Amino acid sequence: MPAPLVPPLLEIEHLSKSVTDSTGTLDILRDIHASFARAESVAIVGASGSGKSTLLSILAGLDTPTSGTVRLEGQDLFALNEDDRAALRAQKLGFVFQSFQLLGNLTALENVMLPLELAGHAGARQLAREMLERVGLGQRQGHYPRLLSGGEQQRVALARAFVVQPAVLLADEPTGSLDFATGETIMQLMFDLNRERGTTLVLVTHDRAIAARCDRCLTVEAGRLLA
């Protein structure tokens, strides 16, 4: 008997995004189809302005498509209202950005605790401590972002993303503001955490060497997705 088909964790169908202003209509994404399996890593590459960051924002439910469907574990993101979509995002998705997006008035520990506290997790402090230890910042938990290097700030961002045990981690140019050596260290840590936790990683990058380390690479060109 053949093995049952495993549905994709994340699936896109007929996804398009257009914006209109006084100069006319600009098609940012055009009829995109893609699926992402559990625990795989997928790089999305393309020239600046090709639409790859817009695609990532739509996958996160942070931006809305003009048409098409995004399903996460079978749930159509855009069939939900904004509050329910935010709740699903908090439960299922982690984010890592080029600019770290840490809250400057919170310590490293408090930044990592925040998503757990918002979810009402009783063990937030201990889980955050353990996650900061895992990313090598056990001695920096009480430091504010301004006192941390760029690489340390990105480690905090990784800890914050993975501490909620997301089904999907979305990363947008996570090494873009780091020097080469620091970026290499951060990417190795990201791939290690991805394997350890069985998270699906969707990574936007301009770095072909980083993309080559993923299981698959998708190219966005003029708003269209090329396998």
C-alpha positions as CSV (number, residue, x, y, z in Angstrom):
1,M,0.0,0.0,0.0
2,P,1.5,3.4,-0.9
3,A,2.3,5.8,1.9
4,P,-0.4,8.5,2.4
5,L,0.3,11.8,0.9
6,V,1.5,14.4,3.4
7,P,-0.1,17.8,2.8
8,P,2.3,20.8,2.6
9,L,2.7,22.8,5.7
10,L,2.4,26.1,3.8
11,E,0.8,26.5,0.4
12,I,0.3,29.3,-2.1
13,E,-2.1,29.3,-5.0
14,H,-2.7,31.9,-7.7
15,L,-1.1,34.6,-5.5
16,S,-1.0,38.1,-7.1
17,K,-0.3,41.5,-5.6
18,S,-0.8,44.8,-7.4
19,V,-0.8,48.4,-6.3
20,T,-2.3,51.4,-8.1
21,D,-1.4,55.1,-7.9
22,S,-1.7,58.1,-10.1
23,T,0.8,56.6,-12.6
24,G,-1.2,53.4,-13.1
25,T,-1.1,49.8,-11.8
26,L,2.1,48.0,-10.8
27,D,2.0,44.2,-10.7
28,I,4.4,43.2,-7.8
29,L,3.5,39.5,-7.8
30,R,1.9,37.5,-10.6
31,D,0.1,34.2,-10.2
32,I,2.5,32.6,-7.8
33,H,2.2,28.9,-6.9
34,A,4.4,27.2,-4.3
35,S,4.3,24.8,-1.4
36,F,6.6,24.2,1.5
37,A,7.0,20.9,3.4
38,R,7.5,20.4,7.1
39,A,11.1,20.9,8.3
40,E,12.5,21.9,4.9
41,S,14.6,25.0,4.1
42,V,13.7,27.1,1.1
43,A,15.6,30.1,-0.2
44,I,13.8,32.8,-2.2
45,V,16.2,34.9,-4.3
46,G,15.9,37.6,-6.9
47,A,17.0,41.1,-7.8
48,S,16.0,44.1,-5.7
49,G,12.4,45.0,-6.5
50,S,11.6,41.6,-7.9
51,G,8.9,41.1,-5.2
52,K,10.6,38.6,-2.9
53,S,10.1,40.6,0.3
54,T,6.5,41.3,-0.6
55,L,6.0,37.6,-1.0
56,L,7.5,36.9,2.4
57,S,5.2,39.6,4.0
58,I,2.1,37.9,2.4
59,L,3.2,34.5,3.6
60,A,3.3,36.0,7.1
61,G,-0.1,37.5,6.7
62,L,1.4,41.0,7.3
63,D,0.5,42.1,3.8
64,T,-2.6,41.1,1.9
65,P,-2.7,39.8,-1.7
66,T,-4.8,41.3,-4.5
67,S,-5.9,37.7,-5.2
68,G,-5.0,34.2,-4.4
69,T,-4.7,31.9,-1.3
70,V,-2.2,31.3,1.4
71,R,-2.8,28.2,3.6
72,L,-0.9,27.4,6.7
73,E,-1.6,23.9,8.0
74,G,-4.7,24.0,5.9
75,Q,-6.0,27.3,7.2
76,D,-6.6,30.0,4.6
77,L,-4.9,33.1,6.2
78,F,-7.0,35.6,4.4
79,A,-10.3,33.9,5.2
80,L,-9.5,35.1,8.8
81,N,-10.2,38.5,10.2
82,E,-7.2,40.6,11.2
83,D,-7.3,39.6,14.9
84,D,-7.5,35.9,14.2
85,R,-4.8,36.1,11.6
86,A,-2.5,37.8,14.2
87,A,-3.3,35.1,16.7
88,L,-2.4,32.4,14.2
89,R,0.8,34.2,13.3
90,A,1.7,34.4,17.0
91,Q,1.2,30.6,17.4
92,K,2.7,29.3,14.2
93,L,5.2,31.8,12.8
94,G,8.6,33.2,13.8
95,F,10.4,36.1,12.2
96,V,14.0,37.3,11.7
97,F,14.6,40.6,10.0
98,Q,17.7,42.4,8.7
99,S,17.2,45.2,11.1
100,F,16.7,42.9,14.2
101,Q,13.5,44.6,15.3
102,L,14.3,44.4,19.0
103,L,12.6,46.6,21.5
104,G,15.2,49.0,22.8
105,N,13.6,49.5,26.2
106,L,13.7,45.7,27.0
107,T,16.7,43.6,27.9
108,A,17.8,40.6,25.8
109,L,15.9,38.4,28.2
110,E,12.7,40.5,28.1
111,N,12.8,40.7,24.3
112,V,12.9,36.9,24.1
113,M,10.2,36.5,26.8
114,L,7.8,38.9,25.1
115,P,6.1,36.5,22.5
116,L,5.8,33.9,25.3
117,E,4.2,36.4,27.6
118,L,1.8,37.6,24.9
119,A,0.7,34.0,24.5
120,G,0.2,33.6,28.2
121,H,3.0,31.0,28.7
122,A,3.6,30.5,32.4
123,G,7.2,29.4,32.0
124,A,8.3,32.4,29.8
125,R,11.3,33.5,31.8
126,Q,12.9,30.0,32.1
127,L,12.3,29.2,28.4
128,A,13.8,32.5,27.4
129,R,16.8,31.9,29.5
130,E,17.4,28.5,28.0
131,M,17.0,29.9,24.5
132,L,19.5,32.6,25.1
133,E,21.9,30.0,26.5
134,R,21.4,28.0,23.3
135,V,22.4,31.0,21.1
136,G,25.5,31.7,23.2
137,L,24.2,34.8,25.1
138,G,23.8,33.3,28.6
139,Q,26.0,36.1,30.0
140,R,24.2,38.9,28.1
141,Q,20.6,38.3,29.2
142,G,20.4,41.6,31.2
143,H,21.9,43.8,28.5
144,Y,19.8,46.2,26.4
145,P,20.1,46.1,22.6
146,R,22.2,49.3,22.5
147,L,24.9,47.5,24.5
148,L,25.0,44.5,22.1
149,S,26.9,44.1,18.9
150,G,25.0,43.5,15.6
151,G,25.7,39.8,15.8
152,E,24.5,39.6,19.4
153,Q,21.3,41.5,18.5
154,Q,20.6,39.0,15.7
155,R,21.2,36.1,18.1
156,V,18.6,37.7,20.4
157,A,16.3,37.9,17.4
158,L,16.9,34.3,16.6
159,A,16.2,33.3,20.2
160,R,13.0,35.3,20.2
161,A,11.9,33.6,16.9
162,F,12.6,30.1,17.9
163,V,11.5,30.2,21.5
164,V,7.8,29.9,20.5
165,Q,8.6,26.7,18.6
166,P,7.1,28.0,15.3
167,A,6.0,25.8,12.5
168,V,7.5,28.2,10.0
169,L,10.4,30.7,10.4
170,L,10.4,33.5,7.9
171,A,13.7,35.3,7.5
172,D,14.3,38.4,5.4
173,E,18.0,39.1,4.6
174,P,19.0,38.1,8.2
175,T,22.7,38.8,7.5
176,G,22.2,41.9,5.4
177,S,23.5,44.3,8.1
178,L,26.3,42.1,9.4
179,D,29.9,41.6,8.3
180,F,30.8,38.4,6.5
181,A,32.2,36.5,9.4
182,T,29.4,37.4,11.8
183,G,26.8,36.6,9.1
184,E,28.4,33.2,8.6
185,T,28.1,32.5,12.3
186,I,24.5,33.6,12.4
187,M,23.5,31.5,9.4
188,Q,25.1,28.4,10.8
189,L,23.2,29.0,14.1
190,M,19.9,29.5,12.1
191,F,20.4,26.2,10.1
192,D,21.4,24.3,13.3
193,L,18.2,25.6,15.1
194,N,16.1,24.8,12.1
195,R,17.3,21.2,12.1
196,E,17.0,20.7,15.8
197,R,13.5,22.0,16.0
198,G,12.0,20.7,12.7
199,T,10.9,24.2,11.6
200,T,10.2,25.0,8.0
201,L,12.6,27.8,7.1
202,V,11.7,30.3,4.3
203,L,14.6,32.6,3.7
204,V,14.8,35.7,1.5
205,T,18.4,36.3,0.6
206,H,20.6,37.9,-2.1
207,D,23.5,35.7,-1.2
208,R,23.7,32.7,-3.5
209,A,26.1,30.8,-1.2
210,I,23.5,31.0,1.6
211,A,20.7,30.0,-0.8
212,A,22.8,26.9,-1.9
213,R,22.7,25.6,1.7
214,C,18.9,25.4,1.6
215,D,17.0,22.3,0.5
216,R,15.5,24.3,-2.4
217,C,15.9,27.6,-4.1
218,L,13.1,29.6,-5.7
219,T,13.8,32.7,-7.9
220,V,11.4,35.6,-8.1
221,E,11.8,37.5,-11.4
222,A,9.6,40.4,-12.3
223,G,6.9,39.2,-9.9
224,R,6.9,35.6,-11.2
225,L,8.2,32.6,-9.4
226,L,10.7,30.4,-11.2
227,A,11.6,27.1,-9.7
